Amino acid sequence: MTLLEDKNAVYLFTAYGVFLGGLAVYCVSLWLRRRNLDRDEELLHQIEEEEREKRK
């Protein structure tokens, strides 16, 4: 009997699919958070620079 003939193979592939899908969602979430943090950091640098120019 091969793996594809086994009755439980569907559960195995489903479990792998769920795991890999969750991992993909987690990686996309981390990427989006990092992108937003980079944008916030750039905005803070701009505000900081404007404050320095006002003081002069």
Biopython code that builds the backbone (N, CA, C, O; Angstrom):
import numpy as np
from Bio.PDB.StructureBuilder import StructureBuilder

atoms = [
    (1, "MET", "N", (0.849, -1.183, 0.000)),
    (1, "MET", "CA", (0.000, 0.000, 0.000)),
    (1, "MET", "C", (0.894, 1.244, 0.000)),
    (1, "MET", "O", (1.827, 1.349, 0.796)),
    (2, "THR", "N", (0.601, 2.172, -0.890)),
    (2, "THR", "CA", (1.362, 3.412, -0.959)),
    (2, "THR", "C", (0.668, 4.467, -0.101)),
    (2, "THR", "O", (-0.441, 4.268, 0.393)),
    (3, "LEU", "N", (1.346, 5.574, 0.055)),
    (3, "LEU", "CA", (0.803, 6.655, 0.878)),
    (3, "LEU", "C", (-0.517, 7.186, 0.322)),
    (3, "LEU", "O", (-1.429, 7.498, 1.088)),
    (4, "LEU", "N", (-0.626, 7.289, -0.972)),
    (4, "LEU", "CA", (-1.838, 7.841, -1.585)),
    (4, "LEU", "C", (-3.016, 6.878, -1.508)),
    (4, "LEU", "O", (-4.165, 7.303, -1.630)),
    (5, "GLU", "N", (-2.753, 5.599, -1.309)),
    (5, "GLU", "CA", (-3.828, 4.626, -1.165)),
    (5, "GLU", "C", (-4.343, 4.545, 0.261)),
    (5, "GLU", "O", (-5.419, 3.999, 0.504)),
    (6, "ASP", "N", (-3.591, 5.080, 1.197)),
    (6, "ASP", "CA", (-3.979, 5.023, 2.610)),
    (6, "ASP", "C", (-5.190, 5.919, 2.854)),
    (6, "ASP", "O", (-5.278, 7.010, 2.292)),
    (7, "LYS", "N", (-6.122, 5.462, 3.689)),
    (7, "LYS", "CA", (-7.332, 6.231, 3.984)),
    (7, "LYS", "C", (-7.016, 7.497, 4.784)),
    (7, "LYS", "O", (-7.742, 8.486, 4.694)),
    (8, "ASN", "N", (-5.958, 7.467, 5.549)),
    (8, "ASN", "CA", (-5.611, 8.607, 6.404)),
    (8, "ASN", "C", (-4.724, 9.634, 5.706)),
    (8, "ASN", "O", (-4.362, 10.642, 6.313)),
    (9, "ALA", "N", (-4.371, 9.402, 4.458)),
    (9, "ALA", "CA", (-3.512, 10.328, 3.722)),
    (9, "ALA", "C", (-4.178, 11.690, 3.575)),
    (9, "ALA", "O", (-3.497, 12.715, 3.578)),
    (10, "VAL", "N", (-5.496, 11.708, 3.447)),
    (10, "VAL", "CA", (-6.221, 12.981, 3.327)),
    (10, "VAL", "C", (-5.982, 13.832, 4.564)),
    (10, "VAL", "O", (-5.787, 15.042, 4.458)),
    (11, "TYR", "N", (-5.997, 13.216, 5.718)),
    (11, "TYR", "CA", (-5.779, 13.961, 6.960)),
    (11, "TYR", "C", (-4.345, 14.484, 7.043)),
    (11, "TYR", "O", (-4.102, 15.595, 7.514)),
    (12, "LEU", "N", (-3.410, 13.672, 6.580)),
    (12, "LEU", "CA", (-2.012, 14.094, 6.579)),
    (12, "LEU", "C", (-1.823, 15.327, 5.699)),
    (12, "LEU", "O", (-1.218, 16.311, 6.122)),
    (13, "PHE", "N", (-2.343, 15.268, 4.476)),
    (13, "PHE", "CA", (-2.184, 16.396, 3.562)),
    (13, "PHE", "C", (-2.957, 17.616, 4.042)),
    (13, "PHE", "O", (-2.508, 18.746, 3.853)),
    (14, "THR", "N", (-4.106, 17.400, 4.657)),
    (14, "THR", "CA", (-4.882, 18.513, 5.203)),
    (14, "THR", "C", (-4.121, 19.182, 6.341)),
    (14, "THR", "O", (-4.090, 20.409, 6.438)),
    (15, "ALA", "N", (-3.512, 18.377, 7.197)),
    (15, "ALA", "CA", (-2.739, 18.930, 8.314)),
    (15, "ALA", "C", (-1.551, 19.747, 7.802)),
    (15, "ALA", "O", (-1.277, 20.836, 8.305)),
    (16, "TYR", "N", (-0.854, 19.217, 6.802)),
    (16, "TYR", "CA", (0.253, 19.974, 6.214)),
    (16, "TYR", "C", (-0.243, 21.265, 5.577)),
    (16, "TYR", "O", (0.396, 22.310, 5.696)),
    (17, "GLY", "N", (-1.371, 21.190, 4.910)),
    (17, "GLY", "CA", (-1.935, 22.385, 4.282)),
    (17, "GLY", "C", (-2.300, 23.447, 5.303)),
    (17, "GLY", "O", (-2.014, 24.628, 5.112)),
    (18, "VAL", "N", (-2.933, 23.021, 6.386)),
    (18, "VAL", "CA", (-3.308, 23.973, 7.440)),
    (18, "VAL", "C", (-2.055, 24.591, 8.070)),
    (18, "VAL", "O", (-1.998, 25.798, 8.304)),
    (19, "PHE", "N", (-1.061, 23.751, 8.338)),
    (19, "PHE", "CA", (0.175, 24.249, 8.939)),
    (19, "PHE", "C", (0.880, 25.242, 8.021)),
    (19, "PHE", "O", (1.276, 26.322, 8.460)),
    (20, "LEU", "N", (1.036, 24.883, 6.759)),
    (20, "LEU", "CA", (1.731, 25.774, 5.823)),
    (20, "LEU", "C", (0.917, 27.045, 5.559)),
    (20, "LEU", "O", (1.490, 28.119, 5.381)),
    (21, "GLY", "N", (-0.404, 26.928, 5.535)),
    (21, "GLY", "CA", (-1.246, 28.107, 5.376)),
    (21, "GLY", "C", (-1.112, 29.054, 6.559)),
    (21, "GLY", "O", (-1.012, 30.269, 6.387)),
    (22, "GLY", "N", (-1.109, 28.489, 7.753)),
    (22, "GLY", "CA", (-0.922, 29.313, 8.945)),
    (22, "GLY", "C", (0.436, 29.972, 8.975)),
    (22, "GLY", "O", (0.565, 31.131, 9.369)),
    (23, "LEU", "N", (1.448, 29.237, 8.561)),
    (23, "LEU", "CA", (2.796, 29.795, 8.509)),
    (23, "LEU", "C", (2.881, 30.932, 7.501)),
    (23, "LEU", "O", (3.546, 31.938, 7.747)),
    (24, "ALA", "N", (2.207, 30.770, 6.367)),
    (24, "ALA", "CA", (2.201, 31.829, 5.353)),
    (24, "ALA", "C", (1.499, 33.079, 5.878)),
    (24, "ALA", "O", (1.977, 34.194, 5.668)),
    (25, "VAL", "N", (0.366, 32.897, 6.559)),
    (25, "VAL", "CA", (-0.359, 34.040, 7.128)),
    (25, "VAL", "C", (0.506, 34.744, 8.166)),
    (25, "VAL", "O", (0.533, 35.973, 8.218)),
    (26, "TYR", "N", (1.206, 33.984, 8.986)),
    (26, "TYR", "CA", (2.081, 34.557, 10.007)),
    (26, "TYR", "C", (3.222, 35.361, 9.362)),
    (26, "TYR", "O", (3.547, 36.456, 9.822)),
    (27, "CYS", "N", (3.819, 34.820, 8.310)),
    (27, "CYS", "CA", (4.918, 35.531, 7.636)),
    (27, "CYS", "C", (4.418, 36.822, 6.984)),
    (27, "CYS", "O", (5.098, 37.846, 7.046)),
    (28, "VAL", "N", (3.255, 36.783, 6.370)),
    (28, "VAL", "CA", (2.689, 38.000, 5.770)),
    (28, "VAL", "C", (2.391, 39.022, 6.857)),
    (28, "VAL", "O", (2.620, 40.217, 6.670)),
    (29, "SER", "N", (1.883, 38.558, 7.987)),
    (29, "SER", "CA", (1.602, 39.462, 9.108)),
    (29, "SER", "C", (2.882, 40.138, 9.600)),
    (29, "SER", "O", (2.895, 41.345, 9.841)),
    (30, "LEU", "N", (3.944, 39.370, 9.745)),
    (30, "LEU", "CA", (5.222, 39.948, 10.170)),
    (30, "LEU", "C", (5.730, 40.953, 9.157)),
    (30, "LEU", "O", (6.239, 42.008, 9.536)),
    (31, "TRP", "N", (5.601, 40.646, 7.874)),
    (31, "TRP", "CA", (6.054, 41.554, 6.828)),
    (31, "TRP", "C", (5.278, 42.868, 6.866)),
    (31, "TRP", "O", (5.865, 43.943, 6.744)),
    (32, "LEU", "N", (3.952, 42.779, 7.036)),
    (32, "LEU", "CA", (3.131, 43.990, 7.097)),
    (32, "LEU", "C", (3.465, 44.834, 8.323)),
    (32, "LEU", "O", (3.530, 46.060, 8.239)),
    (33, "ARG", "N", (3.673, 44.185, 9.445)),
    (33, "ARG", "CA", (4.045, 44.923, 10.659)),
    (33, "ARG", "C", (5.382, 45.625, 10.488)),
    (33, "ARG", "O", (5.541, 46.773, 10.903)),
    (34, "ARG", "N", (6.342, 44.940, 9.879)),
    (34, "ARG", "CA", (7.657, 45.540, 9.660)),
    (34, "ARG", "C", (7.551, 46.747, 8.724)),
    (34, "ARG", "O", (8.189, 47.775, 8.953)),
    (35, "ARG", "N", (6.744, 46.615, 7.673)),
    (35, "ARG", "CA", (6.563, 47.713, 6.733)),
    (35, "ARG", "C", (5.947, 48.918, 7.438)),
    (35, "ARG", "O", (6.374, 50.051, 7.216)),
    (36, "ASN", "N", (4.947, 48.681, 8.283)),
    (36, "ASN", "CA", (4.324, 49.779, 9.015)),
    (36, "ASN", "C", (5.290, 50.421, 10.000)),
    (36, "ASN", "O", (5.283, 51.640, 10.174)),
    (37, "LEU", "N", (6.119, 49.610, 10.643)),
    (37, "LEU", "CA", (7.122, 50.163, 11.558)),
    (37, "LEU", "C", (8.128, 51.037, 10.814)),
    (37, "LEU", "O", (8.535, 52.086, 11.315)),
    (38, "ASP", "N", (8.525, 50.606, 9.626)),
    (38, "ASP", "CA", (9.460, 51.417, 8.831)),
    (38, "ASP", "C", (8.823, 52.751, 8.437)),
    (38, "ASP", "O", (9.488, 53.787, 8.448)),
    (39, "ARG", "N", (7.547, 52.723, 8.091)),
    (39, "ARG", "CA", (6.843, 53.967, 7.751)),
    (39, "ARG", "C", (6.747, 54.890, 8.965)),
    (39, "ARG", "O", (6.963, 56.097, 8.855)),
    (40, "ASP", "N", (6.424, 54.319, 10.114)),
    (40, "ASP", "CA", (6.334, 55.126, 11.334)),
    (40, "ASP", "C", (7.679, 55.729, 11.702)),
    (40, "ASP", "O", (7.757, 56.878, 12.137)),
    (41, "GLU", "N", (8.737, 54.947, 11.526)),
    (41, "GLU", "CA", (10.073, 55.449, 11.830)),
    (41, "GLU", "C", (10.433, 56.618, 10.919)),
    (41, "GLU", "O", (10.997, 57.613, 11.374)),
    (42, "GLU", "N", (10.110, 56.498, 9.649)),
    (42, "GLU", "CA", (10.389, 57.583, 8.705)),
    (42, "GLU", "C", (9.598, 58.835, 9.062)),
    (42, "GLU", "O", (10.117, 59.948, 8.974)),
    (43, "LEU", "N", (8.346, 58.654, 9.463)),
    (43, "LEU", "CA", (7.518, 59.789, 9.858)),
    (43, "LEU", "C", (8.096, 60.470, 11.102)),
    (43, "LEU", "O", (8.123, 61.698, 11.184)),
    (44, "LEU", "N", (8.549, 59.685, 12.051)),
    (44, "LEU", "CA", (9.160, 60.264, 13.254)),
    (44, "LEU", "C", (10.429, 61.042, 12.923)),
    (44, "LEU", "O", (10.687, 62.093, 13.509)),
    (45, "HIS", "N", (11.215, 60.530, 11.989)),
    (45, "HIS", "CA", (12.421, 61.262, 11.573)),
    (45, "HIS", "C", (12.057, 62.595, 10.914)),
    (45, "HIS", "O", (12.725, 63.605, 11.135)),
    (46, "GLN", "N", (10.999, 62.590, 10.109)),
    (46, "GLN", "CA", (10.566, 63.828, 9.472)),
    (46, "GLN", "C", (10.091, 64.839, 10.514)),
    (46, "GLN", "O", (10.434, 66.018, 10.437)),
    (47, "ILE", "N", (9.313, 64.387, 11.474)),
    (47, "ILE", "CA", (8.829, 65.279, 12.535)),
    (47, "ILE", "C", (9.994, 65.826, 13.342)),
    (47, "ILE", "O", (10.029, 67.009, 13.680)),
    (48, "GLU", "N", (10.940, 64.958, 13.646)),
    (48, "GLU", "CA", (12.121, 65.372, 14.403)),
    (48, "GLU", "C", (12.910, 66.427, 13.629)),
    (48, "GLU", "O", (13.381, 67.405, 14.209)),
    (49, "GLU", "N", (13.051, 66.230, 12.339)),
    (49, "GLU", "CA", (13.791, 67.188, 11.506)),
    (49, "GLU", "C", (13.060, 68.532, 11.458)),
    (49, "GLU", "O", (13.694, 69.585, 11.517)),
    (50, "GLU", "N", (11.734, 68.498, 11.352)),
    (50, "GLU", "CA", (10.955, 69.738, 11.343)),
    (50, "GLU", "C", (11.087, 70.486, 12.665)),
    (50, "GLU", "O", (11.163, 71.715, 12.679)),
    (51, "GLU", "N", (11.115, 69.761, 13.760)),
    (51, "GLU", "CA", (11.282, 70.386, 15.063)),
    (51, "GLU", "C", (12.655, 71.059, 15.196)),
    (51, "GLU", "O", (12.783, 72.129, 15.791)),
    (52, "ARG", "N", (13.662, 70.414, 14.634)),
    (52, "ARG", "CA", (15.014, 70.995, 14.682)),
    (52, "ARG", "C", (15.060, 72.289, 13.857)),
    (52, "ARG", "O", (15.694, 73.264, 14.259)),
    (53, "GLU", "N", (14.387, 72.287, 12.710)),
    (53, "GLU", "CA", (14.374, 73.483, 11.872)),
    (53, "GLU", "C", (13.612, 74.626, 12.534)),
    (53, "GLU", "O", (13.985, 75.786, 12.359)),
    (54, "LYS", "N", (12.571, 74.338, 13.279)),
    (54, "LYS", "CA", (11.793, 75.368, 13.976)),
    (54, "LYS", "C", (12.610, 76.019, 15.078)),
    (54, "LYS", "O", (12.460, 77.212, 15.344)),
    (55, "ARG", "N", (13.461, 75.253, 15.712)),
    (55, "ARG", "CA", (14.254, 75.763, 16.828)),
    (55, "ARG", "C", (15.335, 76.734, 16.356)),
    (55, "ARG", "O", (15.785, 77.585, 17.123)),
    (56, "LYS", "N", (15.749, 76.610, 15.109)),
    (56, "LYS", "CA", (16.852, 77.441, 14.614)),
    (56, "LYS", "C", (16.413, 78.834, 14.317)),
    (56, "LYS", "O", (17.222, 79.659, 13.892)),
]
sb = StructureBuilder()
sb.init_structure("model")
sb.init_model(0)
sb.init_chain("A")
sb.init_seg("    ")
for serial, (resi, resn, name, xyz) in enumerate(atoms, 1):
    if name == "N":
        sb.init_residue(resn, " ", resi, " ")
    sb.init_atom(name, np.array(xyz, "f"), 0.0, 1.0, " ", f" {name:<3s}", serial, name[0])
structure = sb.get_structure()
